[in-house]
Amino acid sequence: MTKSLGIKTAKVIAVFSVFIFSILMLKVISQYTSFDKTVGFLAFKQQVVNNPYWMTFFYIHIFSITLCFLAGLTQFSPQFLRENRSLHKMIGKVYVYNILIINVPACFVLGLFSNGGLIGITGFLTQDILWAYFTIAAVLSIKKGNIIRHKNFMILSYAVTTTAITFRIIKNLFYNEKLHDYELFYGINVWLALVINLLIAYYFLKRRLPHYR
């Protein structure tokens, strides 16, 4: 009973947190609608902002990723699945296509020019590979009728999706330009956000799905 209540409480907190930070991310993303090459993150990428290919992938990623964040607010609810099975499938397809067709290719290119030096580049490329792997594995699992593995891999996929939120939380809480080297902090933060999210996902898998394998 206590265990079940703890899991439900954790899920409510997680959903609320994702919703709040998705709204905040929308606020951050809105600044790029001006297409000003000196706003926000672009201020640190002046060496590539005149590259039309990089800029195209950047805007594709920025303006599409929020759909992936918001998908998690419904897709992991058993009640929503029972009452809205068709809508669950439709949102799931949008999530999968968004990741595999749009964001994985875009993030691969962006990752090659990442801040954080080699640490940041390898961190982003690792995220991208895991993102594709977990998402594809989830799709293949449901096609084979293995609902448990589908849920497992979708949780892992979503954990990678929300690393952008974790990354920003860590940066806002701990980064101090007077104390930290920006490039080193950035690179370490990429890996830290990924590890934290995967550990949280693993916790949910072990607690919610004791038969996880």
C-alpha positions in Angstrom: 0.0 0.0 0.0 2.8 2.4 1.0 4.9 1.4 -2.0 1.9 2.0 -4.3 1.2 5.4 -2.8 4.9 6.3 -3.1 4.9 5.4 -6.8 1.7 7.3 -7.4 3.1 10.4 -5.6 6.3 10.2 -7.6 4.4 9.9 -10.9 2.2 13.0 -10.0 5.4 15.0 -9.1 7.1 13.8 -12.3 4.1 14.7 -14.5 3.7 18.1 -12.8 7.4 18.8 -13.1 7.4 17.9 -16.8 4.4 20.1 -17.4 5.9 23.1 -15.7 9.3 22.8 -17.3 7.7 22.2 -20.7 5.9 25.6 -20.3 9.2 27.2 -19.3 10.9 25.6 -22.3 8.2 27.1 -24.5 9.0 30.5 -23.1 12.7 29.9 -23.8 11.9 28.6 -27.3 9.7 31.6 -28.1 12.7 33.9 -28.2 13.9 32.1 -31.3 10.8 33.1 -33.3 12.5 36.4 -34.0 15.2 34.4 -35.9 17.7 36.8 -34.4 21.1 35.1 -34.5 22.3 36.6 -31.3 19.6 35.6 -28.8 19.8 32.9 -26.2 21.9 29.9 -27.0 22.9 31.3 -30.4 25.0 34.0 -28.7 27.4 31.2 -27.8 27.4 29.7 -31.3 28.5 32.6 -33.4 31.0 30.4 -35.2 28.2 28.4 -36.9 25.2 30.8 -37.0 26.0 31.7 -40.6 26.0 28.0 -41.7 22.5 27.6 -43.2 22.5 23.8 -42.6 23.3 24.1 -38.9 20.7 26.8 -38.5 18.1 24.8 -40.3 18.6 21.8 -38.0 18.7 24.0 -34.9 15.3 25.6 -35.7 13.8 22.2 -36.6 15.0 20.8 -33.3 13.9 23.8 -31.2 10.4 24.1 -32.6 9.6 20.4 -32.6 11.0 19.1 -29.4 8.2 20.5 -27.1 5.8 18.0 -28.7 8.0 15.2 -27.4 8.0 16.7 -23.9 4.2 17.1 -23.8 3.6 13.6 -25.1 4.8 12.2 -21.8 2.0 13.8 -19.9 -0.5 11.4 -21.4 1.3 8.4 -22.7 2.3 6.8 -19.4 -1.2 7.0 -17.8 -2.9 3.6 -17.7 -6.3 5.4 -17.3 -5.6 7.5 -20.4 -4.7 4.4 -22.3 -7.8 2.5 -21.3 -10.2 5.4 -22.1 -8.4 6.8 -25.2 -6.6 3.9 -26.9 -6.8 5.4 -30.4 -5.6 8.8 -29.2 -2.8 7.0 -27.3 -1.6 5.4 -30.5 -1.9 8.6 -32.5 0.2 10.6 -29.9 2.7 7.7 -29.8 3.1 7.8 -33.5 3.7 11.6 -33.5 6.2 11.1 -30.7 8.1 8.3 -32.6 8.1 10.1 -36.0 9.1 13.3 -34.3 12.1 11.6 -32.7 13.3 9.3 -35.5 12.6 11.4 -38.6 13.1 14.9 -37.2 15.1 15.1 -34.0 17.6 12.2 -34.1 19.0 13.4 -37.5 18.9 17.1 -36.4 20.5 16.4 -33.0 23.3 14.3 -34.6 24.3 17.3 -36.7 24.0 19.7 -33.8 25.9 17.3 -31.6 28.9 17.4 -33.9 29.2 21.1 -33.3 28.3 20.9 -29.6 29.7 23.2 -26.9 31.7 21.4 -24.2 34.5 20.2 -26.4 35.0 16.5 -26.9 33.2 15.7 -23.7 30.1 17.6 -24.8 30.2 16.2 -28.4 30.5 12.5 -27.2 27.8 13.1 -24.6 25.3 14.5 -27.2 26.1 11.8 -29.7 25.6 9.1 -27.0 22.3 10.6 -26.1 21.2 10.6 -29.8 22.2 7.0 -30.3 20.4 5.9 -27.1 17.4 8.0 -28.1 17.1 6.2 -31.4 17.8 2.8 -29.9 15.2 3.0 -27.1 12.5 4.4 -29.4 13.0 1.8 -32.1 13.1 -1.0 -29.5 9.8 0.3 -28.1 8.2 0.3 -31.5 9.5 -3.2 -32.4 8.3 -4.5 -29.0 4.7 -3.3 -29.4 4.6 -4.7 -33.0 5.5 -8.1 -31.5 2.8 -7.7 -28.9 5.2 -7.4 -26.0 3.5 -4.6 -24.0 5.9 -4.8 -21.0 9.0 -4.3 -23.1 7.3 -1.5 -25.0 6.6 0.3 -21.8 10.1 -0.2 -20.5 11.7 1.2 -23.7 9.3 4.1 -23.9 10.2 5.1 -20.4 13.9 5.0 -21.3 13.2 6.9 -24.5 11.3 9.6 -22.6 14.2 9.7 -20.1 16.5 10.7 -22.9 13.9 13.2 -24.3 13.8 15.1 -21.0 17.6 15.4 -20.6 17.2 18.9 -22.0 15.1 19.8 -19.0 17.5 18.2 -16.5 20.4 19.9 -18.3 18.8 23.3 -17.9 17.9 22.7 -14.3 21.5 21.8 -13.4 22.8 24.8 -15.3 20.5 27.3 -13.7 21.1 25.9 -10.2 24.9 25.4 -10.2 26.6 27.3 -13.0 28.6 30.3 -11.9 30.6 32.0 -14.7 33.0 33.3 -12.1 33.8 29.9 -10.7 33.3 27.5 -13.6 34.9 27.1 -17.0 31.8 27.2 -19.4 33.0 24.6 -21.8 34.0 22.1 -19.1 30.8 22.7 -17.1 28.7 22.3 -20.3 30.3 19.1 -21.3 30.1 17.5 -17.9 26.4 18.7 -17.6 25.5 16.8 -20.8 26.6 13.5 -19.3 25.3 14.3 -15.9 21.8 15.1 -17.3 21.8 11.8 -19.2 23.0 9.7 -16.2 20.5 11.3 -13.8 17.5 10.7 -16.1 18.5 7.1 -16.8 18.8 6.4 -13.1 15.4 7.9 -12.5 14.0 5.8 -15.3 15.6 2.7 -13.9 14.1 3.5 -10.5 10.6 3.7 -12.0 11.2 0.4 -13.9 12.3 -1.5 -10.8 9.6 0.0 -8.6 6.7 0.0 -11.1 7.7 -3.1 -13.0 9.4 -5.7 -10.7 9.5 -8.1 -13.7 11.6 -5.6 -15.7 14.3 -7.3 -17.7 
